[in-house]
Amino acid sequence: MAEPHPNISTPQPVIRQLDETAINRIAAGEVVERPASAVKELVENAIDAGAQRITVEYADGGKTLIRVTDDGCGIAGDDLPLALSRHATSKIDGSDLLNIHSFGFRGEALPSLGAVGRLTITSRAQGHDGAEISVIGGKHAAVKPAGLSAGTVVTLRDLFYATPARLKFLRTDRAEAQAIGDVIKRLAMAEPFVRFVLRDVSGDGAGREVFRAEAEQGDLFDALHGRLRQVLGREFAENALAIDAEREGFHLTGFAALPTYSRGSAVAQYLFVNGRPVKDKMLMGALRGAYFDFLSRDRHPAAALFVDCDPNLVDVNVHPAKSEVRFRDPGVVRGLIVSGLRHALANAGHRASTTVADATLGAMRPEPTGEARIYQMDRPSSGARQAAYQAQAPQGFAETQGMWGRVETPSEAPPQPHEERVEYPLGTARGQVHENYIIAQTATGMVIVDQHAAHERLVYEKLKNQMAANGVPAQALLIPEIVELTSSDRATILSVAEELAKFGLGIEPFGGDAIAVRETPAILGEVNAEAMIRDILDELEGEGESLLVQARIEAILSRVACHGSIRSGRWMRAEEMNALLREMEATPHSGQCNHGRPTYVELKLSDIERLFGRT
């Protein structure tokens, strides 16, 4: 930095009042970061206006054209100039900035857009004539009559033409269009009873429809499930668990996917607070914590979660874009998300995602060599099928007959009417292949079980239950380890001391900015206490919580479970295989191993028949 010359006087800075146009352009830099931001603000205005049908059109990634058409309540012609002035809104009266029930409330979007682009608003309110107003670079034109049946049409052309430097920071048309699509999909999830249509009208012609979500019917859960099927796809809808939990004034609803339906990144995580799409670090951390014990670090859960509460319990006026929120009691919200999701995952029992079977069938499907062969024969009769079983059964499968899967010969008497075969969810073991995979027959198909992975999960769940019942044993250090910290880090680590003590890590103040580590978890053996403390602090700073100690303990439990479970390559008797299947059915989370991989694959008989062209 250059230092001023001592003999040269500098002029006194003059304080100036910026004009309205400059103020709006500065505000636009906060509210409108890219075309997707403009779409978000305009669509939220349409939802606040009570629209049931919203159509969004854009050209060149939204850089040259954004048009939002809705059938909401509209704006009276006399109110159009006021709607384009800063901090003018119909959604709040300014007396209470916490009691907010709408998407918008700051009154900055329309004047900001008019300051950096060419904005035209055409609207007609009930009982009024249609009217239109234009603003170009912050300069308003006079209101004039316009033909419109109802609702509002907002057209924004040449975004950032008045601030050309901002155009240089926009990404490619494709990237900007993708961001617009993401905004629309999030808002469509928040409003399942509203129809959304997104069109790309770049170039000449009518353009193409990029996204459409028709209005759903029924109760909230059915409507939300249908909307998520439209937005996130059939696979998510089929593998998602309904979430419904309440705690201390907060209500959590939505759908979360099974651990075996996981993603390589956090792109399929959608969080909403009072219907508003948000990107909140604490909420994301709670979602990760709920799946902590079911997924490896490189896998991420998929979920669409809605937190609803009294508006006074959350502050949405944290950022001009309204994408961040601040809860009055974040610990309650985090606990609600973790407990609600874990309860739903436990109720799912041994269930695994359908995508596992789809991937298996895809791997097994042969290359097409011509037209599929058409089989004209019907299925054999029960008697003929039983006779064939006896003649064709391999030797390794014979032991599975008896109490679990009895095969009768034609000479045996048919079963009495009161004798009913018990149908189990994971079926009855019919054999074992390669001394690692159990083949079981179900009422509708077959199941292939990885015996080692399945038993590893069962042993792991038992060890966790024992640890929860008896606590984590702690070993006292002969000489406490003193860790010097900054004052803020010391306060942070001491604030979670009680939680760390539950996992056998005992810390206490030592004077100054130091802490004393007096106990460490016995199961971890010899540990570097200072390194562990600093790693915990890094997690607390980055994610608002620390699962480090729990992760290390459960990693050891997982290794113990691995060594204590049935090994691959071990031959199992029929009763052992069936006992394993029955225990899987009774144990939560048994559908995936300790790393989130499936423990079994279920194939439907209809899918197997399609593999062989029996259609």
C-alpha positions in Angstrom: 0.0 0.0 0.0 1.4 3.4 -1.0 1.9 5.8 1.9 0.8 9.5 1.5 3.5 12.1 1.1 3.8 14.1 4.3 3.9 17.5 2.4 0.9 16.8 0.2 -2.5 17.4 1.7 -5.3 15.1 0.8 -8.8 16.4 0.1 -11.5 15.7 2.7 -13.9 12.9 1.5 -17.3 14.1 0.7 -20.3 12.2 1.8 -22.9 12.0 -1.0 -26.5 10.6 -1.2 -26.6 8.1 -4.1 -29.4 8.5 -6.5 -32.2 6.0 -6.8 -30.8 4.3 -9.9 -27.4 3.7 -8.3 -29.1 2.4 -5.2 -31.2 -0.1 -7.2 -28.2 -1.3 -9.1 -26.3 -1.9 -5.9 -29.3 -3.8 -4.5 -29.5 -5.8 -7.7 -26.0 -7.1 -7.0 -27.3 -8.7 -3.8 -30.7 -9.9 -4.9 -30.0 -10.8 -8.6 -26.7 -12.7 -8.9 -27.6 -14.5 -12.2 -30.7 -15.2 -14.4 -31.8 -18.0 -12.1 -32.0 -15.4 -9.2 -34.4 -13.3 -11.3 -36.5 -16.3 -12.1 -36.7 -17.2 -8.4 -37.9 -13.8 -7.4 -40.5 -13.5 -10.1 -41.9 -17.0 -9.5 -42.0 -16.5 -5.8 -44.0 -13.3 -6.5 -46.5 -15.3 -8.6 -46.9 -17.9 -5.8 -47.5 -15.2 -3.2 -50.2 -13.8 -5.6 -52.1 -17.1 -5.3 -51.2 -18.4 -8.8 -52.3 -22.0 -9.7 -50.6 -22.1 -13.1 -47.1 -20.6 -13.7 -45.3 -20.6 -17.0 -41.6 -19.6 -17.2 -40.0 -18.9 -20.6 -36.3 -18.0 -21.1 -33.9 -17.5 -24.0 -30.1 -17.8 -24.1 -30.0 -19.1 -20.6 -32.1 -16.1 -19.4 -29.6 -13.5 -20.5 -31.8 -12.1 -23.3 -35.3 -13.0 -22.1 -37.1 -14.1 -19.0 -40.9 -14.2 -19.1 -43.1 -15.3 -16.2 -46.8 -15.7 -16.7 -49.2 -16.5 -13.9 -53.0 -16.5 -13.1 -52.6 -14.9 -9.7 -54.5 -11.9 -8.2 -52.8 -9.4 -10.4 -51.9 -5.7 -9.8 -54.1 -2.8 -10.3 -52.9 -0.2 -12.9 -52.7 2.6 -10.3 -50.4 0.4 -8.1 -47.9 -0.5 -10.9 -45.6 2.5 -10.3 -45.5 1.9 -6.6 -44.7 -1.8 -7.2 -41.5 -0.7 -8.9 -40.3 1.5 -6.1 -37.9 0.2 -3.5 -39.2 -1.4 -0.3 -42.8 -1.3 -1.5 -44.7 -4.6 -0.8 -48.2 -5.8 -0.1 -46.9 -8.8 2.0 -46.0 -7.2 5.3 -46.7 -3.9 7.0 -43.3 -3.5 8.6 -44.5 -3.9 12.2 -43.1 -7.4 12.7 -40.2 -8.7 10.6 -40.4 -12.2 12.2 -44.1 -13.0 11.5 -43.6 -13.6 7.8 -45.9 -16.0 5.9 -44.9 -15.2 2.3 -41.9 -15.9 0.0 -41.2 -12.2 -0.6 -41.3 -9.3 1.8 -38.3 -7.1 1.2 -39.8 -5.2 -1.8 -36.4 -5.1 -3.7 -36.8 -7.6 -6.5 -38.8 -5.6 -9.1 -36.9 -2.3 -8.8 -33.6 -4.2 -8.8 -34.5 -6.0 -12.0 -35.7 -2.7 -13.6 -32.4 -1.1 -12.7 -30.2 -3.6 -14.6 -32.5 -4.8 -17.4 -35.5 -3.9 -19.6 -38.6 -4.8 -17.5 -42.2 -4.8 -18.5 -45.1 -5.7 -16.3 -48.6 -6.4 -17.7 -51.2 -7.2 -15.2 -55.0 -7.2 -14.5 -56.5 -7.4 -11.1 -60.1 -8.5 -10.6 -62.5 -5.6 -11.1 -59.9 -3.5 -13.0 -58.8 -3.1 -16.5 -55.5 -4.5 -17.8 -52.5 -2.2 -17.5 -48.8 -2.2 -18.5 -45.7 -0.4 -17.3 -42.1 -0.5 -18.5 -38.8 0.4 -16.8 -35.5 0.5 -18.6 -32.3 1.0 -16.7 -34.2 2.4 -13.8 -36.3 4.9 -15.8 -40.1 4.4 -15.6 -42.5 4.9 -18.5 -46.1 5.9 -18.1 -48.7 3.3 -17.3 -50.8 2.4 -20.4 -53.8 0.1 -21.0 -53.1 -3.5 -22.0 -55.2 -6.5 -23.0 -55.0 -9.3 -20.5 -57.7 -11.6 -19.2 -56.3 -12.1 -15.7 -53.1 -12.5 -13.7 -49.7 -11.0 -14.5 -47.0 -11.3 -17.2 -43.5 -10.1 -16.3 -41.0 -9.8 -19.1 -37.4 -9.1 -18.5 -35.1 -8.6 -21.5 -31.3 -8.0 -21.7 -30.5 -8.7 -18.1 -27.5 -6.7 -16.8 -27.4 -4.6 -20.0 -27.1 -1.5 -17.7 -24.2 -3.2 -15.8 -22.2 -4.9 -18.6 -19.4 -5.9 -16.2 -21.8 -8.3 -14.6 -22.4 -10.0 -17.9 -18.7 -11.1 -18.0 -19.2 -13.2 -14.8 -22.2 -15.2 -16.1 -21.5 -18.8 -17.2 -22.5 -20.4 -20.5 -26.1 -20.4 -21.7 -26.3 -24.1 -20.8 -25.1 -23.6 -17.3 -27.4 -20.7 -16.7 -30.4 -22.7 -18.1 -29.5 -25.6 -15.8 -29.6 -23.2 -12.8 -33.0 -21.9 -13.9 -34.3 -25.5 -14.1 -33.0 -26.2 -10.6 -34.8 -23.2 -9.2 -38.1 -24.2 -10.8 -37.8 -27.8 -9.6 -37.2 -26.6 -6.0 -40.2 -24.3 -6.1 -42.3 -27.0 -7.7 -41.5 -29.3 -4.8 -42.5 -26.6 -2.3 -45.9 -26.1 -4.1 -47.2 -29.5 -5.3 -50.7 -28.1 -5.9 -49.5 -25.5 -8.5 -48.8 -26.3 -12.1 -45.3 -25.3 -13.4 -44.2 -25.2 -17.0 -40.6 -24.2 -18.1 -39.9 -23.5 -21.7 -36.7 -22.6 -23.6 -37.6 -20.2 -26.4 -34.1 -19.5 -27.6 -33.9 -18.8 -31.4 -36.8 -18.8 -33.7 -40.0 -20.8 -33.3 -42.1 -21.8 -30.4 -39.2 -23.3 -28.4 -39.2 -26.5 -26.4 -40.7 -27.6 -23.2 -37.9 -28.3 -20.6 -40.0 -29.2 -17.6 -43.6 -29.6 -16.7 -45.2 -30.5 -13.4 -49.0 -30.8 -13.3 -50.9 -29.8 -10.2 -51.3 -32.7 -7.8 -54.5 -33.8 -6.0 -55.3 -35.5 -2.7 -53.8 -34.8 0.8 -50.4 -33.2 1.3 -48.4 -36.5 1.6 -50.0 -38.0 -1.6 -49.5 -34.7 -3.5 -45.9 -34.3 -2.3 -45.1 -37.9 -3.2 -46.6 -37.4 -6.7 -44.7 -34.1 -7.2 -41.4 -35.7 -6.1 -42.0 -38.5 -8.6 -42.4 -35.8 -11.4 -39.4 -33.8 -10.3 -36.9 -36.4 -8.9 -38.1 -39.4 -10.9 -39.7 -42.8 -10.3 -36.7 -44.4 -8.7 -36.6 -41.8 -5.9 -40.4 -42.1 -5.3 -40.2 -45.9 -5.1 -37.3 -45.9 -2.7 -38.3 -43.0 -0.4 -39.6 -43.3 3.1 -42.3 -40.9 4.4 -41.2 -38.7 7.2 -43.6 -37.2 9.8 -42.3 -36.1 13.2 -42.9 -33.2 15.6 -41.0 -31.7 18.5 -41.4 -28.5 20.5 -43.3 -26.6 17.9 -41.5 -27.9 14.9 -43.0 -30.3 12.3 -40.9 -32.3 10.0 -42.4 -33.9 6.9 -41.1 -35.1 3.5 -39.5 -38.1 2.0 -36.0 -39.6 2.5 -34.5 -42.3 0.4 -33.2 -45.7 1.6 -29.4 -45.8 2.3 -28.9 -48.2 -0.6 -30.3 -45.4 -2.9 -27.5 -43.0 -2.3 -25.7 -40.5 -4.5 -22.1 -39.6 -5.2 -22.7 -36.0 -4.2 -25.2 -33.9 -2.3 -27.2 -32.9 -5.4 -30.3 -34.8 -4.4 -30.8 -33.0 -1.0 -33.6 -30.5 -0.9 -34.5 -28.6 2.3 -37.4 -26.3 3.0 -38.3 -24.1 5.9 -42.0 -23.0 6.0 -42.2 -23.9 2.3 -39.1 -21.8 1.4 -36.2 -23.6 -0.3 -33.1 -23.0 1.7 -29.4 -24.1 1.8 -28.6 -24.2 5.5 -25.4 -25.7 6.8 -27.0 -26.8 10.1 -29.8 -28.7 8.3 -27.4 -30.3 5.8 -25.3 -31.4 8.8 -28.3 -32.9 10.5 -29.3 -34.9 7.4 -25.7 -36.2 7.1 -25.8 -37.1 10.8 -29.0 -39.1 10.4 -27.4 -41.3 7.8 -24.0 -41.3 9.5 -24.1 -44.9 10.4 -25.4 -46.2 7.1 -23.3 -44.6 4.4 -19.6 -44.3 3.8 -18.0 -40.8 3.6 -18.1 -40.7 -0.2 -21.8 -41.4 -0.4 -24.6 -38.9 0.2 -28.3 -39.5 1.1 -31.2 -38.3 -1.1 -34.1 -36.5 0.6 -36.7 -33.7 0.4 -37.4 -32.5 3.9 -39.9 -29.8 5.0 -39.5 -28.0 8.4 -42.6 -26.1 9.4 -42.9 -23.9 12.5 -44.3 -20.7 13.8 -42.6 -17.9 11.8 -41.4 -16.3 15.1 -39.2 -19.3 15.7 -37.1 -18.7 12.6 -35.5 -15.6 11.1 -35.6 -15.6 7.3 -34.3 -12.0 7.0 -30.7 -13.1 7.2 -29.7 -12.6 3.5 -31.2 -10.6 0.7 -31.6 -13.7 -1.4 -33.5 -15.3 1.5 -31.7 -18.6 1.0 -30.4 -18.7 4.6 -32.3 -18.9 7.8 -31.5 -18.7 11.5 -33.5 -20.8 14.1 -34.1 -19.6 17.6 -33.3 -23.0 18.9 -31.2 -24.9 16.2 -30.5 -27.9 18.5 -34.2 -28.8 18.6 -34.4 -28.7 14.8 -31.3 -30.8 14.4 -32.5 -33.3 16.9 -35.9 -33.5 15.2 -34.3 -34.3 11.8 -31.9 -36.9 13.1 -34.5 -38.7 15.3 -37.2 -38.5 12.6 -35.1 -39.9 9.9 -33.5 -42.6 12.0 -37.0 -43.7 13.2 -38.1 -44.0 9.5 -35.0 -45.9 8.6 -35.5 -48.3 11.5 -39.1 -48.9 10.5 -37.9 -49.8 7.0 -36.4 -52.9 8.5 -34.5 -55.0 6.0 -35.8 -53.2 3.0 -33.3 -52.4 0.2 -33.8 -50.1 -2.8 -35.3 -51.3 -6.0 -32.4 -49.9 -8.0 -30.3 -52.8 -6.6 -32.4 -55.3 -8.5 -32.6 -53.1 -11.6 -28.8 -52.9 -11.7 -28.5 -56.6 -11.3 -31.0 -57.3 -14.1 -29.2 -54.9 -16.3 -25.9 -56.7 -15.7 -27.5 -60.0 -16.4 -29.5 -59.1 -19.5 -27.9 -60.6 -22.6 -27.1 -58.7 -25.8 -30.1 -58.8 -28.2 -29.4 -61.1 -31.2 -32.7 -60.6 -33.0 -36.4 -60.7 -32.3 -37.3 -62.1 -28.9 -38.5 -65.7 -29.0 -42.1 -66.1 -28.2 -43.1 -69.0 -25.9 -46.5 -70.4 -26.4 -46.5 -73.0 -23.6 -48.2 -72.3 -20.3 -46.7 -72.9 -16.9 -46.6 -76.6 -15.9 -49.1 -77.9 -13.4 -48.3 -78.1 -9.7 -47.9 -81.9 -9.8 -45.6 -81.8 -12.9 -43.5 -79.1 -11.3 -43.0 -81.0 -8.1 -42.0 -84.1 -10.0 -39.5 -82.1 -12.0 -38.0 -80.6 -8.8 -37.1 -84.0 -7.4 -35.5 -85.2 -10.7 -33.6 -82.0 -11.5 -32.5 -80.7 -8.0 -28.6 -80.4 -7.7 -27.0 -82.3 -4.9 -26.0 -79.2 -3.1 -29.6 -78.1 -2.8 -31.1 -81.3 -1.5 -30.3 -80.5 2.1 -32.6 -77.5 2.0 -35.6 -79.8 1.8 -37.5 -80.6 5.0 -39.0 -78.1 7.5 -38.0 -75.0 5.5 -38.8 -76.0 2.0 -40.3 -79.5 1.6 -40.4 -81.0 -1.8 -42.9 -83.8 -2.2 -42.7 -86.7 -4.6 -45.7 -87.6 -6.8 -46.4 -90.6 -4.6 -46.8 -88.5 -1.5 -50.2 -87.4 -0.4 -51.1 -83.8 -1.3 -51.1 -81.3 1.6 -54.2 -81.0 3.7 -56.3 -77.9 3.3 -55.3 -76.6 6.8 -51.6 -77.0 6.0 -50.3 -73.6 4.7 -46.8 -72.8 3.6 -45.4 -69.8 5.5 -44.3 -67.0 3.2 -41.4 -65.0 4.6 -40.4 -61.6 3.2 -36.9 -62.9 2.4 -38.2 -66.3 1.4 -36.9 -69.8 2.2 -33.3 -70.8 1.5 -32.9 -73.2 -1.4 -29.1 -73.4 -1.6 -25.7 -71.7 -1.4 -23.4 -70.9 -4.2 -19.6 -70.2 -4.1 -19.9 -70.6 -0.3 -20.9 -67.0 0.0 -24.3 -66.4 -1.6 -27.6 -67.7 -0.2 -30.3 -68.4 -2.8 -33.8 -68.0 -1.3 -37.2 -68.4 -3.0 -39.9 -65.9 -2.2 -43.6 -65.9 -3.1 -42.9 -63.6 -6.0 -39.4 -64.4 -7.1 -36.0 -65.0 -5.5 -33.4 -63.4 -3.2 -29.6 -63.5 -3.4 -28.0 -62.8 0.0 -24.4 -61.9 0.7 -24.0 -64.0 3.8 -20.9 -62.2 5.1 -22.2 -58.7 4.6 -25.6 -59.5 6.0 -24.2 -61.2 9.2 -21.7 -58.4 9.6 -24.6 -55.9 9.8 -26.5 -58.1 12.3 -23.4 -58.4 14.6 -22.8 -54.6 14.3 -26.3 -53.7 15.3 -26.0 -56.0 18.4 -22.7 -54.4 19.4 -24.2 -50.9 19.0 -27.2 -51.9 21.1 -24.9 -53.2 23.8 -22.9 -50.0 23.7 -26.0 -47.9 24.0 -27.2 -49.9 27.0 -23.9 -50.0 28.9 -22.3 -46.8 27.7 -18.8 -46.4 26.3 -16.1 -47.5 28.7 -13.5 -44.7 29.3 -9.8 -45.2 30.3 -8.3 -42.6 32.6 -5.0 -41.2 31.5 -2.2 -41.6 34.1 -1.1 -38.1 33.2 -3.8 -35.8 31.8 -2.8 -34.3 28.5 -2.9 -30.6 28.4 -4.0 -29.0 25.1 -3.4 -25.2 24.5 -6.2 -23.6 22.5 -7.4 -20.2 21.5 -10.1 -18.7 23.8 -12.8 -19.2 21.2 -11.8 -22.8 20.5 -11.7 -23.5 24.2 -15.2 -22.2 24.6 -16.4 -24.3 21.6 -14.9 -27.6 22.8 -16.1 -27.1 26.4 -19.7 -26.4 25.1 -19.8 -30.0 23.8 -17.9 -31.6 26.7 -21.1 -33.3 28.0 -21.8 -34.9 24.6 -18.2 -36.1 24.3 -18.3 -37.6 27.7 -21.0 -40.0 26.5 -18.4 -41.5 24.1 -15.7 -41.8 26.8 -13.8 -38.6 26.0 -13.4 -36.6 29.3 -12.2 -33.0 29.1 -12.3 -30.1 31.6 -10.9 -26.6 31.9 -7.3 -26.3 33.0 -6.7 -22.6 33.3 -6.0 -19.9 30.8 -7.0 -21.1 27.3 -6.0 -24.7 28.0 -8.1 -27.8 28.5 -7.1 -31.1 30.2 -8.0 -34.4 28.5 -8.4 -36.9 31.4 -10.2 -39.8 29.8 -10.3 -41.3 26.3 -12.5 -44.1 24.9 -11.1 -47.4 26.0 -12.0 -49.2 22.8 -9.7 -46.8 20.8 -6.6 -47.8 22.7 -3.8 -45.4 22.6 -4.8 -42.1 20.9 -3.2 -38.7 20.2 -5.6 -36.7 22.4 -4.5 -33.3 21.1 -4.9 -34.3 17.4 -8.3 -35.7 18.2 -9.4 -32.5 20.0 -8.2 -30.3 17.0 -10.0 -32.6 14.5 -13.2 -32.3 16.5 -12.8 -28.5 16.5 -12.4 -28.5 12.7 -15.6 -30.5 12.3 -17.5 -28.1 14.7 -16.3 -25.1 12.8 -17.0 -26.5 9.3 -20.3 -28.4 10.0 -21.6 -27.1 13.3 -21.3 -30.6 14.9 -18.7 -33.3 15.4 -19.2 -37.0 14.9 -15.5 -37.8 15.0 -15.3 -39.7 18.3 -18.5 -41.6 17.5 -17.2 -42.4 14.0 -14.0 -43.8 15.4 -15.8 -45.9 18.0 -18.3 -47.2 15.5 -15.5 -47.9 13.0 -13.9 -50.2 15.5 -17.3 -51.8 16.2 -17.7 -52.3 12.5 -14.3 -54.1 12.3 -15.1 -56.2 15.3 -18.4 -57.1 13.6 -16.5 -58.0 10.4 -14.2 -60.4 12.1 -17.0 -61.9 14.2 -19.4 -62.6 11.4 -19.8 -65.5 9.1 -16.8 -65.6 6.7 -17.0 -65.8 3.0 -16.2 -69.3 1.8 -18.0 -71.1 4.7 -20.5 -73.7 3.8 -23.8 -73.3 5.7 -26.5 -75.8 6.5 -30.1 -75.1 5.5 -31.2 -74.2 9.1 -28.3 -71.8 9.4 -29.2 -70.0 6.2 -32.9 -69.7 7.1 -32.0 -68.6 10.6 -29.9 -65.8 9.0 -32.8 -64.8 6.8 -35.2 -64.7 9.7 -32.8 -62.5 11.8 -32.4 -60.1 8.9 -36.2 -59.7 8.7 -36.2 -58.8 12.4 -33.2 -56.4 12.4 -33.5 -52.8 11.3 -31.1 -51.6 8.6 -30.1 -55.1 7.6 -30.8 -54.3 4.0 -27.4 -52.6 3.7 -24.0 -53.4 5.1 -22.0 -51.0 7.3 -20.8 -49.1 4.3 -24.2 -48.6 2.6 -23.9 -51.4 0.1 -26.8 -53.8 -0.3 -26.8 -57.1 1.6 -29.2 -58.8 -0.7 -30.8 -58.5 -4.2 -34.4 -59.4 -4.8 -35.4 -60.4 -8.3 -39.1 -60.7 -9.3 -40.2 -63.8 -11.2 -41.6 -61.6 -13.9 -38.2 -59.9 -14.4 -36.4 -63.2 -14.5 -38.8 -64.5 -17.1 -38.2 -61.4 -19.3 -34.5 -62.3 -19.2 -35.3 -65.5 -20.9 -37.8 -64.0 -23.3 -40.8 -65.6 -21.6 -43.1 -62.7 -22.3 
